[in-house]
């Protein structure tokens, strides 16, 4: 794993050849060993996300990017809880004043407090949902509309907006939101997803109306449908569609937000790994290390 982390850390996502070499290494040496009990490390997930999104977003890979981001958001949330648990343990250690207890350095404690700060956490969550997640949905649907895979639009609409296609019962019930992408979403967040879903359904209707207007316009000019919806130097359906619809999505801002998000998650996980390396060496979670230390401080418990 050390060799993998070295490769991922030293690689430049903007170097296509180098990125391909690292990705080939990952496919051959890492993917075969990844299981639900032994998931991919955050460094690998971050590498894949950067490879798909930088320097130019690969829209064909957006579903994979979303899978990766769902996993990373879970990592971020769990790591944030680990940071809070470490701060709680730090406070108890200070209160106990027992000899031999190793305390966090003030600089490290400050880092953890910054990670666990509610305002920062809420802001990052908002950016993840609004600037990254929802705009990736919009970009992917736009991409599919003009691609040979346009028949997949409804499949992904139902995945991205499950409550909008619920047939009966509570559209925000747990059983409807089983996709790992929505792990930990509150009801309020689910309602927000629903509103974006309604927006996207209306968007598809506008796209269809625009197609009909385009067909009628070119027919009156004596230009057949194949040319009107094809790609040539003078008439390009994709170019015109993107100018009309995709240009309304601030892709540049979304990609900047994504790179910032990835940097934040990497800093968080790297800091925890540095502070609590035994969790990685022993294959235990950081929380287990914290809890084990806390139980030793408190002594035996009675039920």
C-alpha positions in Angstrom: 0.0 0.0 0.0 3.0 2.3 0.6 4.1 1.9 -3.0 0.6 2.7 -4.2 0.4 5.8 -2.0 3.8 6.9 -3.3 2.6 6.5 -6.9 -0.6 8.4 -6.3 1.1 11.2 -4.4 3.8 11.7 -7.0 1.6 11.4 -10.1 0.4 14.5 -12.0 -3.3 14.0 -13.1 -2.8 16.5 -15.9 -0.1 14.3 -17.4 -2.2 12.0 -19.5 0.6 9.4 -20.1 1.6 9.3 -16.5 -2.0 9.2 -15.3 -2.7 6.2 -17.6 0.4 4.3 -16.3 -0.7 4.8 -12.7 -4.3 3.8 -13.5 -3.1 0.7 -15.3 -1.0 -0.1 -12.2 -4.1 0.3 -10.0 -6.3 -1.9 -12.2 -3.7 -4.7 -12.2 -2.5 -4.5 -8.6 -5.2 -2.9 -6.5 -8.7 -3.5 -8.0 -8.4 -7.3 -7.8 -8.0 -7.1 -4.0 -10.7 -4.5 -3.2 -13.7 -5.9 -1.4 -16.5 -4.5 0.8 -14.6 -5.5 3.9 -11.3 -4.0 2.5 -12.4 -1.0 0.4 -10.2 1.2 -1.7 -8.1 3.7 0.2 -9.0 7.4 0.1 -5.8 8.2 -1.9 -7.0 5.9 -4.7 -10.5 7.3 -4.7 -9.1 10.9 -4.9 -6.7 9.8 -7.7 -9.6 8.4 -9.8 -11.8 11.5 -9.2 -8.9 13.8 -10.3 -8.2 11.6 -13.3 -11.8 11.9 -14.5 -12.3 15.6 -13.8 -8.9 17.1 -14.6 -7.8 18.9 -16.7 -11.1 18.4 -18.6 -14.1 16.6 -17.2 -14.8 13.3 -19.0 -18.6 13.3 -19.1 -18.7 9.7 -20.1 -17.2 8.8 -16.8 -19.5 10.9 -14.6 -21.4 7.9 -13.2 -18.0 6.4 -12.0 -17.0 9.8 -10.6 -20.3 10.0 -8.7 -19.7 6.5 -7.2 -16.2 7.6 -6.1 -17.6 10.8 -4.6 -20.2 8.9 -2.7 -17.5 6.8 -1.2 -15.3 9.8 -0.5 -18.2 11.7 1.2 -18.6 8.7 3.5 -14.9 8.7 4.2 -15.1 12.4 5.0 -18.0 12.0 7.4 -16.5 9.1 9.2 -13.1 10.9 9.4 -14.8 14.0 10.8 -16.4 11.9 13.5 -12.9 10.4 14.3 -11.6 13.9 14.6 -14.4 14.8 17.0 -13.7 11.6 19.0 -10.0 12.4 19.2 -10.8 15.9 20.5 -13.1 14.4 23.1 -10.4 12.0 24.2 -7.9 14.9 24.4 -10.3 16.8 26.7 -10.7 13.7 29.0 -7.0 13.2 29.0 -6.4 16.8 30.1 -9.1 16.4 32.8 -7.6 13.2 34.2 -4.0 14.5 34.4 -2.8 10.9 34.6 1.0 10.5 34.1 2.2 9.0 30.8 -0.7 10.0 28.7 0.4 11.4 25.3 -1.6 14.5 24.3 -2.0 16.0 20.9 0.2 18.9 20.0 -1.5 22.2 19.9 -1.0 22.5 16.2 -2.6 19.1 15.6 -5.4 19.9 18.0 -6.1 23.1 16.0 -6.2 21.1 12.8 -8.7 18.7 14.2 -10.9 21.5 15.6 -10.9 23.1 12.2 -12.0 19.7 10.6 -14.8 19.4 13.1 -16.0 23.0 13.1 -19.7 22.9 12.4 -19.7 26.0 10.1 -16.9 24.6 8.0 -18.5 21.2 7.9 -21.9 22.6 6.9 -20.3 24.8 4.2 -18.3 21.9 2.7 -21.5 19.8 2.7 -23.4 22.5 0.9 -20.7 22.9 -1.7 -20.6 19.1 -2.2 -24.3 18.9 -2.8 -25.1 22.1 -4.7 -21.9 22.9 -6.7 -20.6 19.4 -7.3 -23.3 16.7 -7.1 -26.2 18.5 -8.7 -24.1 20.1 -11.4 -22.6 16.7 -12.3 -26.2 15.4 -12.6 -27.0 18.3 -14.9 -23.9 18.0 -17.0 -24.4 14.2 -17.4 -28.0 14.5 -18.6 -26.9 17.3 -21.0 -24.1 15.0 -22.3 -26.5 12.0 -22.7 -29.0 14.1 -24.7 -26.6 14.6 -27.6 -24.8 11.3 -27.2 -25.5 7.8 -28.8 -26.5 6.8 -25.2 -29.5 9.1 -25.0 -31.7 6.1 -24.3 -30.0 5.9 -20.9 -31.4 9.3 -19.7 -34.4 7.9 -17.8 -32.2 5.2 -16.2 -30.0 7.9 -14.7 -32.8 10.3 -14.0 -34.3 7.6 -11.8 -31.0 7.0 -10.1 -30.2 10.7 -9.4 -33.8 11.6 -8.4 -35.4 8.5 -6.8 -38.2 10.3 -5.0 -39.4 11.9 -8.3 -40.2 8.5 -9.7 -41.6 6.8 -6.5 -44.9 5.2 -7.4 -46.5 5.2 -3.9 -45.9 5.8 -0.2 -43.5 8.3 1.2 -41.1 9.5 -1.5 -38.5 10.3 1.1 -38.6 6.9 2.9 -35.3 5.0 3.5 -36.1 2.2 1.1 -36.3 4.6 -1.9 -32.9 6.1 -1.1 -30.7 3.0 -1.0 -28.1 4.2 -3.5 -24.8 4.7 -1.7 -24.6 8.1 -3.2 -27.3 9.2 -0.8 -25.9 7.6 2.4 -26.4 10.0 5.3 -28.7 12.4 3.5 -31.2 14.0 5.8 -34.9 14.4 4.9 -34.3 18.1 4.2 -31.5 17.2 1.8 -33.7 14.6 0.1 -36.4 17.2 -0.4 -33.7 19.4 -2.0 -32.8 16.6 -4.4 -36.5 16.2 -5.2 -36.7 19.9 -6.2 -33.7 19.6 -8.4 -35.3 16.5 -9.9 -38.5 18.5 -10.8 -36.2 21.1 -12.3 -34.5 18.5 -14.5 -37.8 17.0 -15.6 -38.9 20.4 -16.8 -35.5 20.8 -18.4 -36.1 17.6 -20.5 -39.4 19.0 -21.7 -37.7 22.2 -22.8 -35.1 20.1 -24.6 -37.8 18.2 -26.4 -39.7 21.4 -27.4 -36.4 22.9 -28.7 -35.8 19.7 -30.8 -39.2 20.0 -32.4 -38.7 23.7 -33.1 -35.3 22.9 -34.7 -36.8 20.2 -36.8 -39.6 22.5 -38.1 -37.2 25.3 -38.8 -34.8 23.3 -40.9 -37.6 21.5 -42.7 -38.9 24.8 -43.9 -35.4 25.5 -45.3 -35.5 22.2 -47.2 -32.9 20.6 -44.9 -33.7 17.1 -43.8 -33.6 15.7 -40.2 -30.3 13.9 -40.6 -28.5 17.1 -41.4 -30.4 19.2 -38.8 -29.5 16.8 -36.0 -26.1 15.8 -37.4 -22.6 17.1 -37.1 -21.0 19.1 -39.9 -18.9 22.2 -40.2 -21.8 24.5 -40.7 -24.6 22.7 -38.9 -23.9 21.0 -35.6 -26.7 19.8 -33.3 -24.3 19.2 -30.3 -22.7 22.6 -30.7 -26.1 24.4 -30.8 -27.6 22.3 -28.0 -24.6 23.0 -25.7 -24.8 26.7 -26.5 -28.5 26.7 -25.6 -28.5 24.5 -22.6 -25.1 23.3 -21.3 -23.7 26.8 -21.3 -26.2 27.7 -18.5 -24.3 25.3 -16.1 -21.2 26.9 -14.5 -18.9 23.9 -15.2 -15.8 25.9 -14.3 -17.0 26.7 -10.9 -18.1 23.1 -10.3 -14.7 21.7 -11.2 -13.0 24.3 -9.0 -15.3 23.2 -6.1 -14.6 19.6 -6.8 -10.8 20.1 -6.7 -11.1 22.0 -3.5 -13.3 19.3 -2.0 -10.8 16.6 -3.0 -8.0 18.6 -1.4 -10.0 19.0 1.8 -10.7 15.3 2.1 -7.1 14.4 1.3 -5.9 16.8 4.0 -8.3 15.4 6.5 -7.4 11.7 5.9 -3.7 12.4 5.6 -3.8 14.2 9.0 -5.6 11.4 10.7 -3.3 8.8 9.2 -0.3 10.8 10.5 -1.7 11.3 14.0 -3.0 7.7 14.4 -0.8 5.4 12.2 -1.5 2.3 14.3 -5.0 2.3 12.8 -3.6 1.7 9.4 -0.8 -0.7 10.4 -3.2 -3.0 12.3 -6.0 -2.7 9.8 -8.3 -1.2 12.5 -10.4 1.9 12.2 -9.2 5.1 13.8 -12.4 5.0 15.9 -11.4 1.6 17.4 -8.0 3.0 18.4 -9.6 6.0 20.1 -12.2 3.9 21.9 -9.6 1.4 23.0 -7.5 4.2 24.5 -10.5 5.8 26.1 -11.6 2.6 27.8 -8.1 2.1 29.3 -8.3 5.6 30.7 -11.8 5.1 32.2 -11.1 1.6 33.6 -13.4 -1.4 33.6 -17.1 -0.6 33.1 -20.0 -2.3 34.8 -23.2 -3.1 32.8 
